[in-house]
Amino acid sequence: MKEGRFAEVAQEYNKLKLAIPYYDKIQKLTGNLLISNLKSSFPENDYFLILEIGFGTGETTRQILAAADKIGVKIRIVAIDNEIEMLKVATKKIKDRRASFILAGANEFLTDQNQKYHGIVSGFMIHNLIKDQRIEIVNKVLEVLEPNGVFVNADKIAQNDPIAYWKDLVEQMKKIDDLWNQDQGNRKYWDYWRQHYVQDSGSNKMTESELQSLLQPKCQKVEFCERHGMDEICVAVKK
Ligand SMILES: C[S@@+](CC[C@H](N)C(=O)[O-])C[C@H]1O[C@@H](n2cnc3c(N)ncnc32)[C@H](O)[C@@H]1O
């Protein structure tokens, strides 16, 4: 992946919700799915250690904390991101002693881990990697998960059917083009997202079948839930 892919949009990342109107819904569901699956995987536990990969502006983190409060469980989140601009945004936004934000690349961080986690979560990060890196990251995620541990990946996940995928892509690009036309003062921002979607749509795109084949051999459950356009949540429980 191109280094610093998010640096120039970190401060305005929230505007992306205009092009992904279901963004808040997916984030909320990601938090709820993580905590509810942790409760069923570890019925004896009242505390869960969670690793978040690619915290961005901290929106996924915020929803995990909210879900833990709602369900009434104790958690600690170790959240990593390799972008300094995102660290600035997230630490300003989330002031909660249960969450620690660390500037670190996923591959290096996972490679150095002695710690095992009950849950690992990632929002819209893994698709940014090139395929070989994705394979490495997903394998390392499975290594640092506890047995019965839960992995939730809310991401840009291409449907296996190429026609359905192109339909999703055309609709998404149309939304961005409409915003480019309406939001004249911010055309550079919308240009950035246009290019981002074009780069992600080539042969490197992450598909449901790729994730399924990476996760299935080491997991007792792999489920794809709540697709909205190009985005979907994958929930896996390690054997
Ligand atoms: C699209 S943002 C999503 C952020 C947040 N999870 C959300 O759903 O809104 C992806 C984040 O992953 C981070 N990221 C990308 N590659 C990374 C890597 N190799 N290691 C750690 N973080 C990475 C980026 O800096 C960015 O903040």
PDBQT file of the ligand as one rigid body, heavy atoms in Angstrom, charges set to zero:
ROOT
HETATM    1  C1  LIG A 301     -10.148   3.971   5.990  1.00  0.00    +0.000 C 
HETATM    2  S1  LIG A 301      -9.355   4.217   7.505  1.00  0.00    +0.000 S 
HETATM    3  C2  LIG A 301     -10.558   3.507   8.590  1.00  0.00    +0.000 C 
HETATM    4  C3  LIG A 301     -10.472   3.952   9.987  1.00  0.00    +0.000 C 
HETATM    5  C4  LIG A 301     -11.567   3.481  10.953  1.00  0.00    +0.000 C 
HETATM    6  N1  LIG A 301     -11.341   2.115  11.362  1.00  0.00    +0.000 N 
HETATM    7  C5  LIG A 301     -12.934   3.609  10.323  1.00  0.00    +0.000 C 
HETATM    8  O1  LIG A 301     -13.575   2.587  10.058  1.00  0.00    +0.000 OA
HETATM    9  O2  LIG A 301     -13.381   4.736  10.102  1.00  0.00    +0.000 OA
HETATM   10  C6  LIG A 301      -8.046   3.038   7.481  1.00  0.00    +0.000 C 
HETATM   11  C7  LIG A 301      -7.004   3.326   8.520  1.00  0.00    +0.000 C 
HETATM   12  O3  LIG A 301      -6.049   2.260   8.502  1.00  0.00    +0.000 OA
HETATM   13  C8  LIG A 301      -4.756   2.815   8.662  1.00  0.00    +0.000 C 
HETATM   14  N2  LIG A 301      -3.778   1.888   8.082  1.00  0.00    +0.000 N 
HETATM   15  C9  LIG A 301      -3.597   1.590   6.780  1.00  0.00    +0.000 A 
HETATM   16  N3  LIG A 301      -2.611   0.699   6.635  1.00  0.00    +0.000 NA
HETATM   17  C10 LIG A 301      -2.156   0.422   7.885  1.00  0.00    +0.000 A 
HETATM   18  C11 LIG A 301      -1.153  -0.442   8.392  1.00  0.00    +0.000 A 
HETATM   19  N4  LIG A 301      -0.413  -1.197   7.569  1.00  0.00    +0.000 N 
HETATM   20  N5  LIG A 301      -0.967  -0.497   9.714  1.00  0.00    +0.000 NA
HETATM   21  C12 LIG A 301      -1.724   0.249  10.552  1.00  0.00    +0.000 A 
HETATM   22  N6  LIG A 301      -2.694   1.086  10.128  1.00  0.00    +0.000 NA
HETATM   23  C13 LIG A 301      -2.915   1.175   8.806  1.00  0.00    +0.000 A 
HETATM   24  C14 LIG A 301      -4.823   4.160   7.943  1.00  0.00    +0.000 C 
HETATM   25  O4  LIG A 301      -3.854   5.067   8.399  1.00  0.00    +0.000 OA
HETATM   26  C15 LIG A 301      -6.235   4.618   8.270  1.00  0.00    +0.000 C 
HETATM   27  O5  LIG A 301      -6.289   5.401   9.414  1.00  0.00    +0.000 OA
ENDROOT
TORSDOF 0
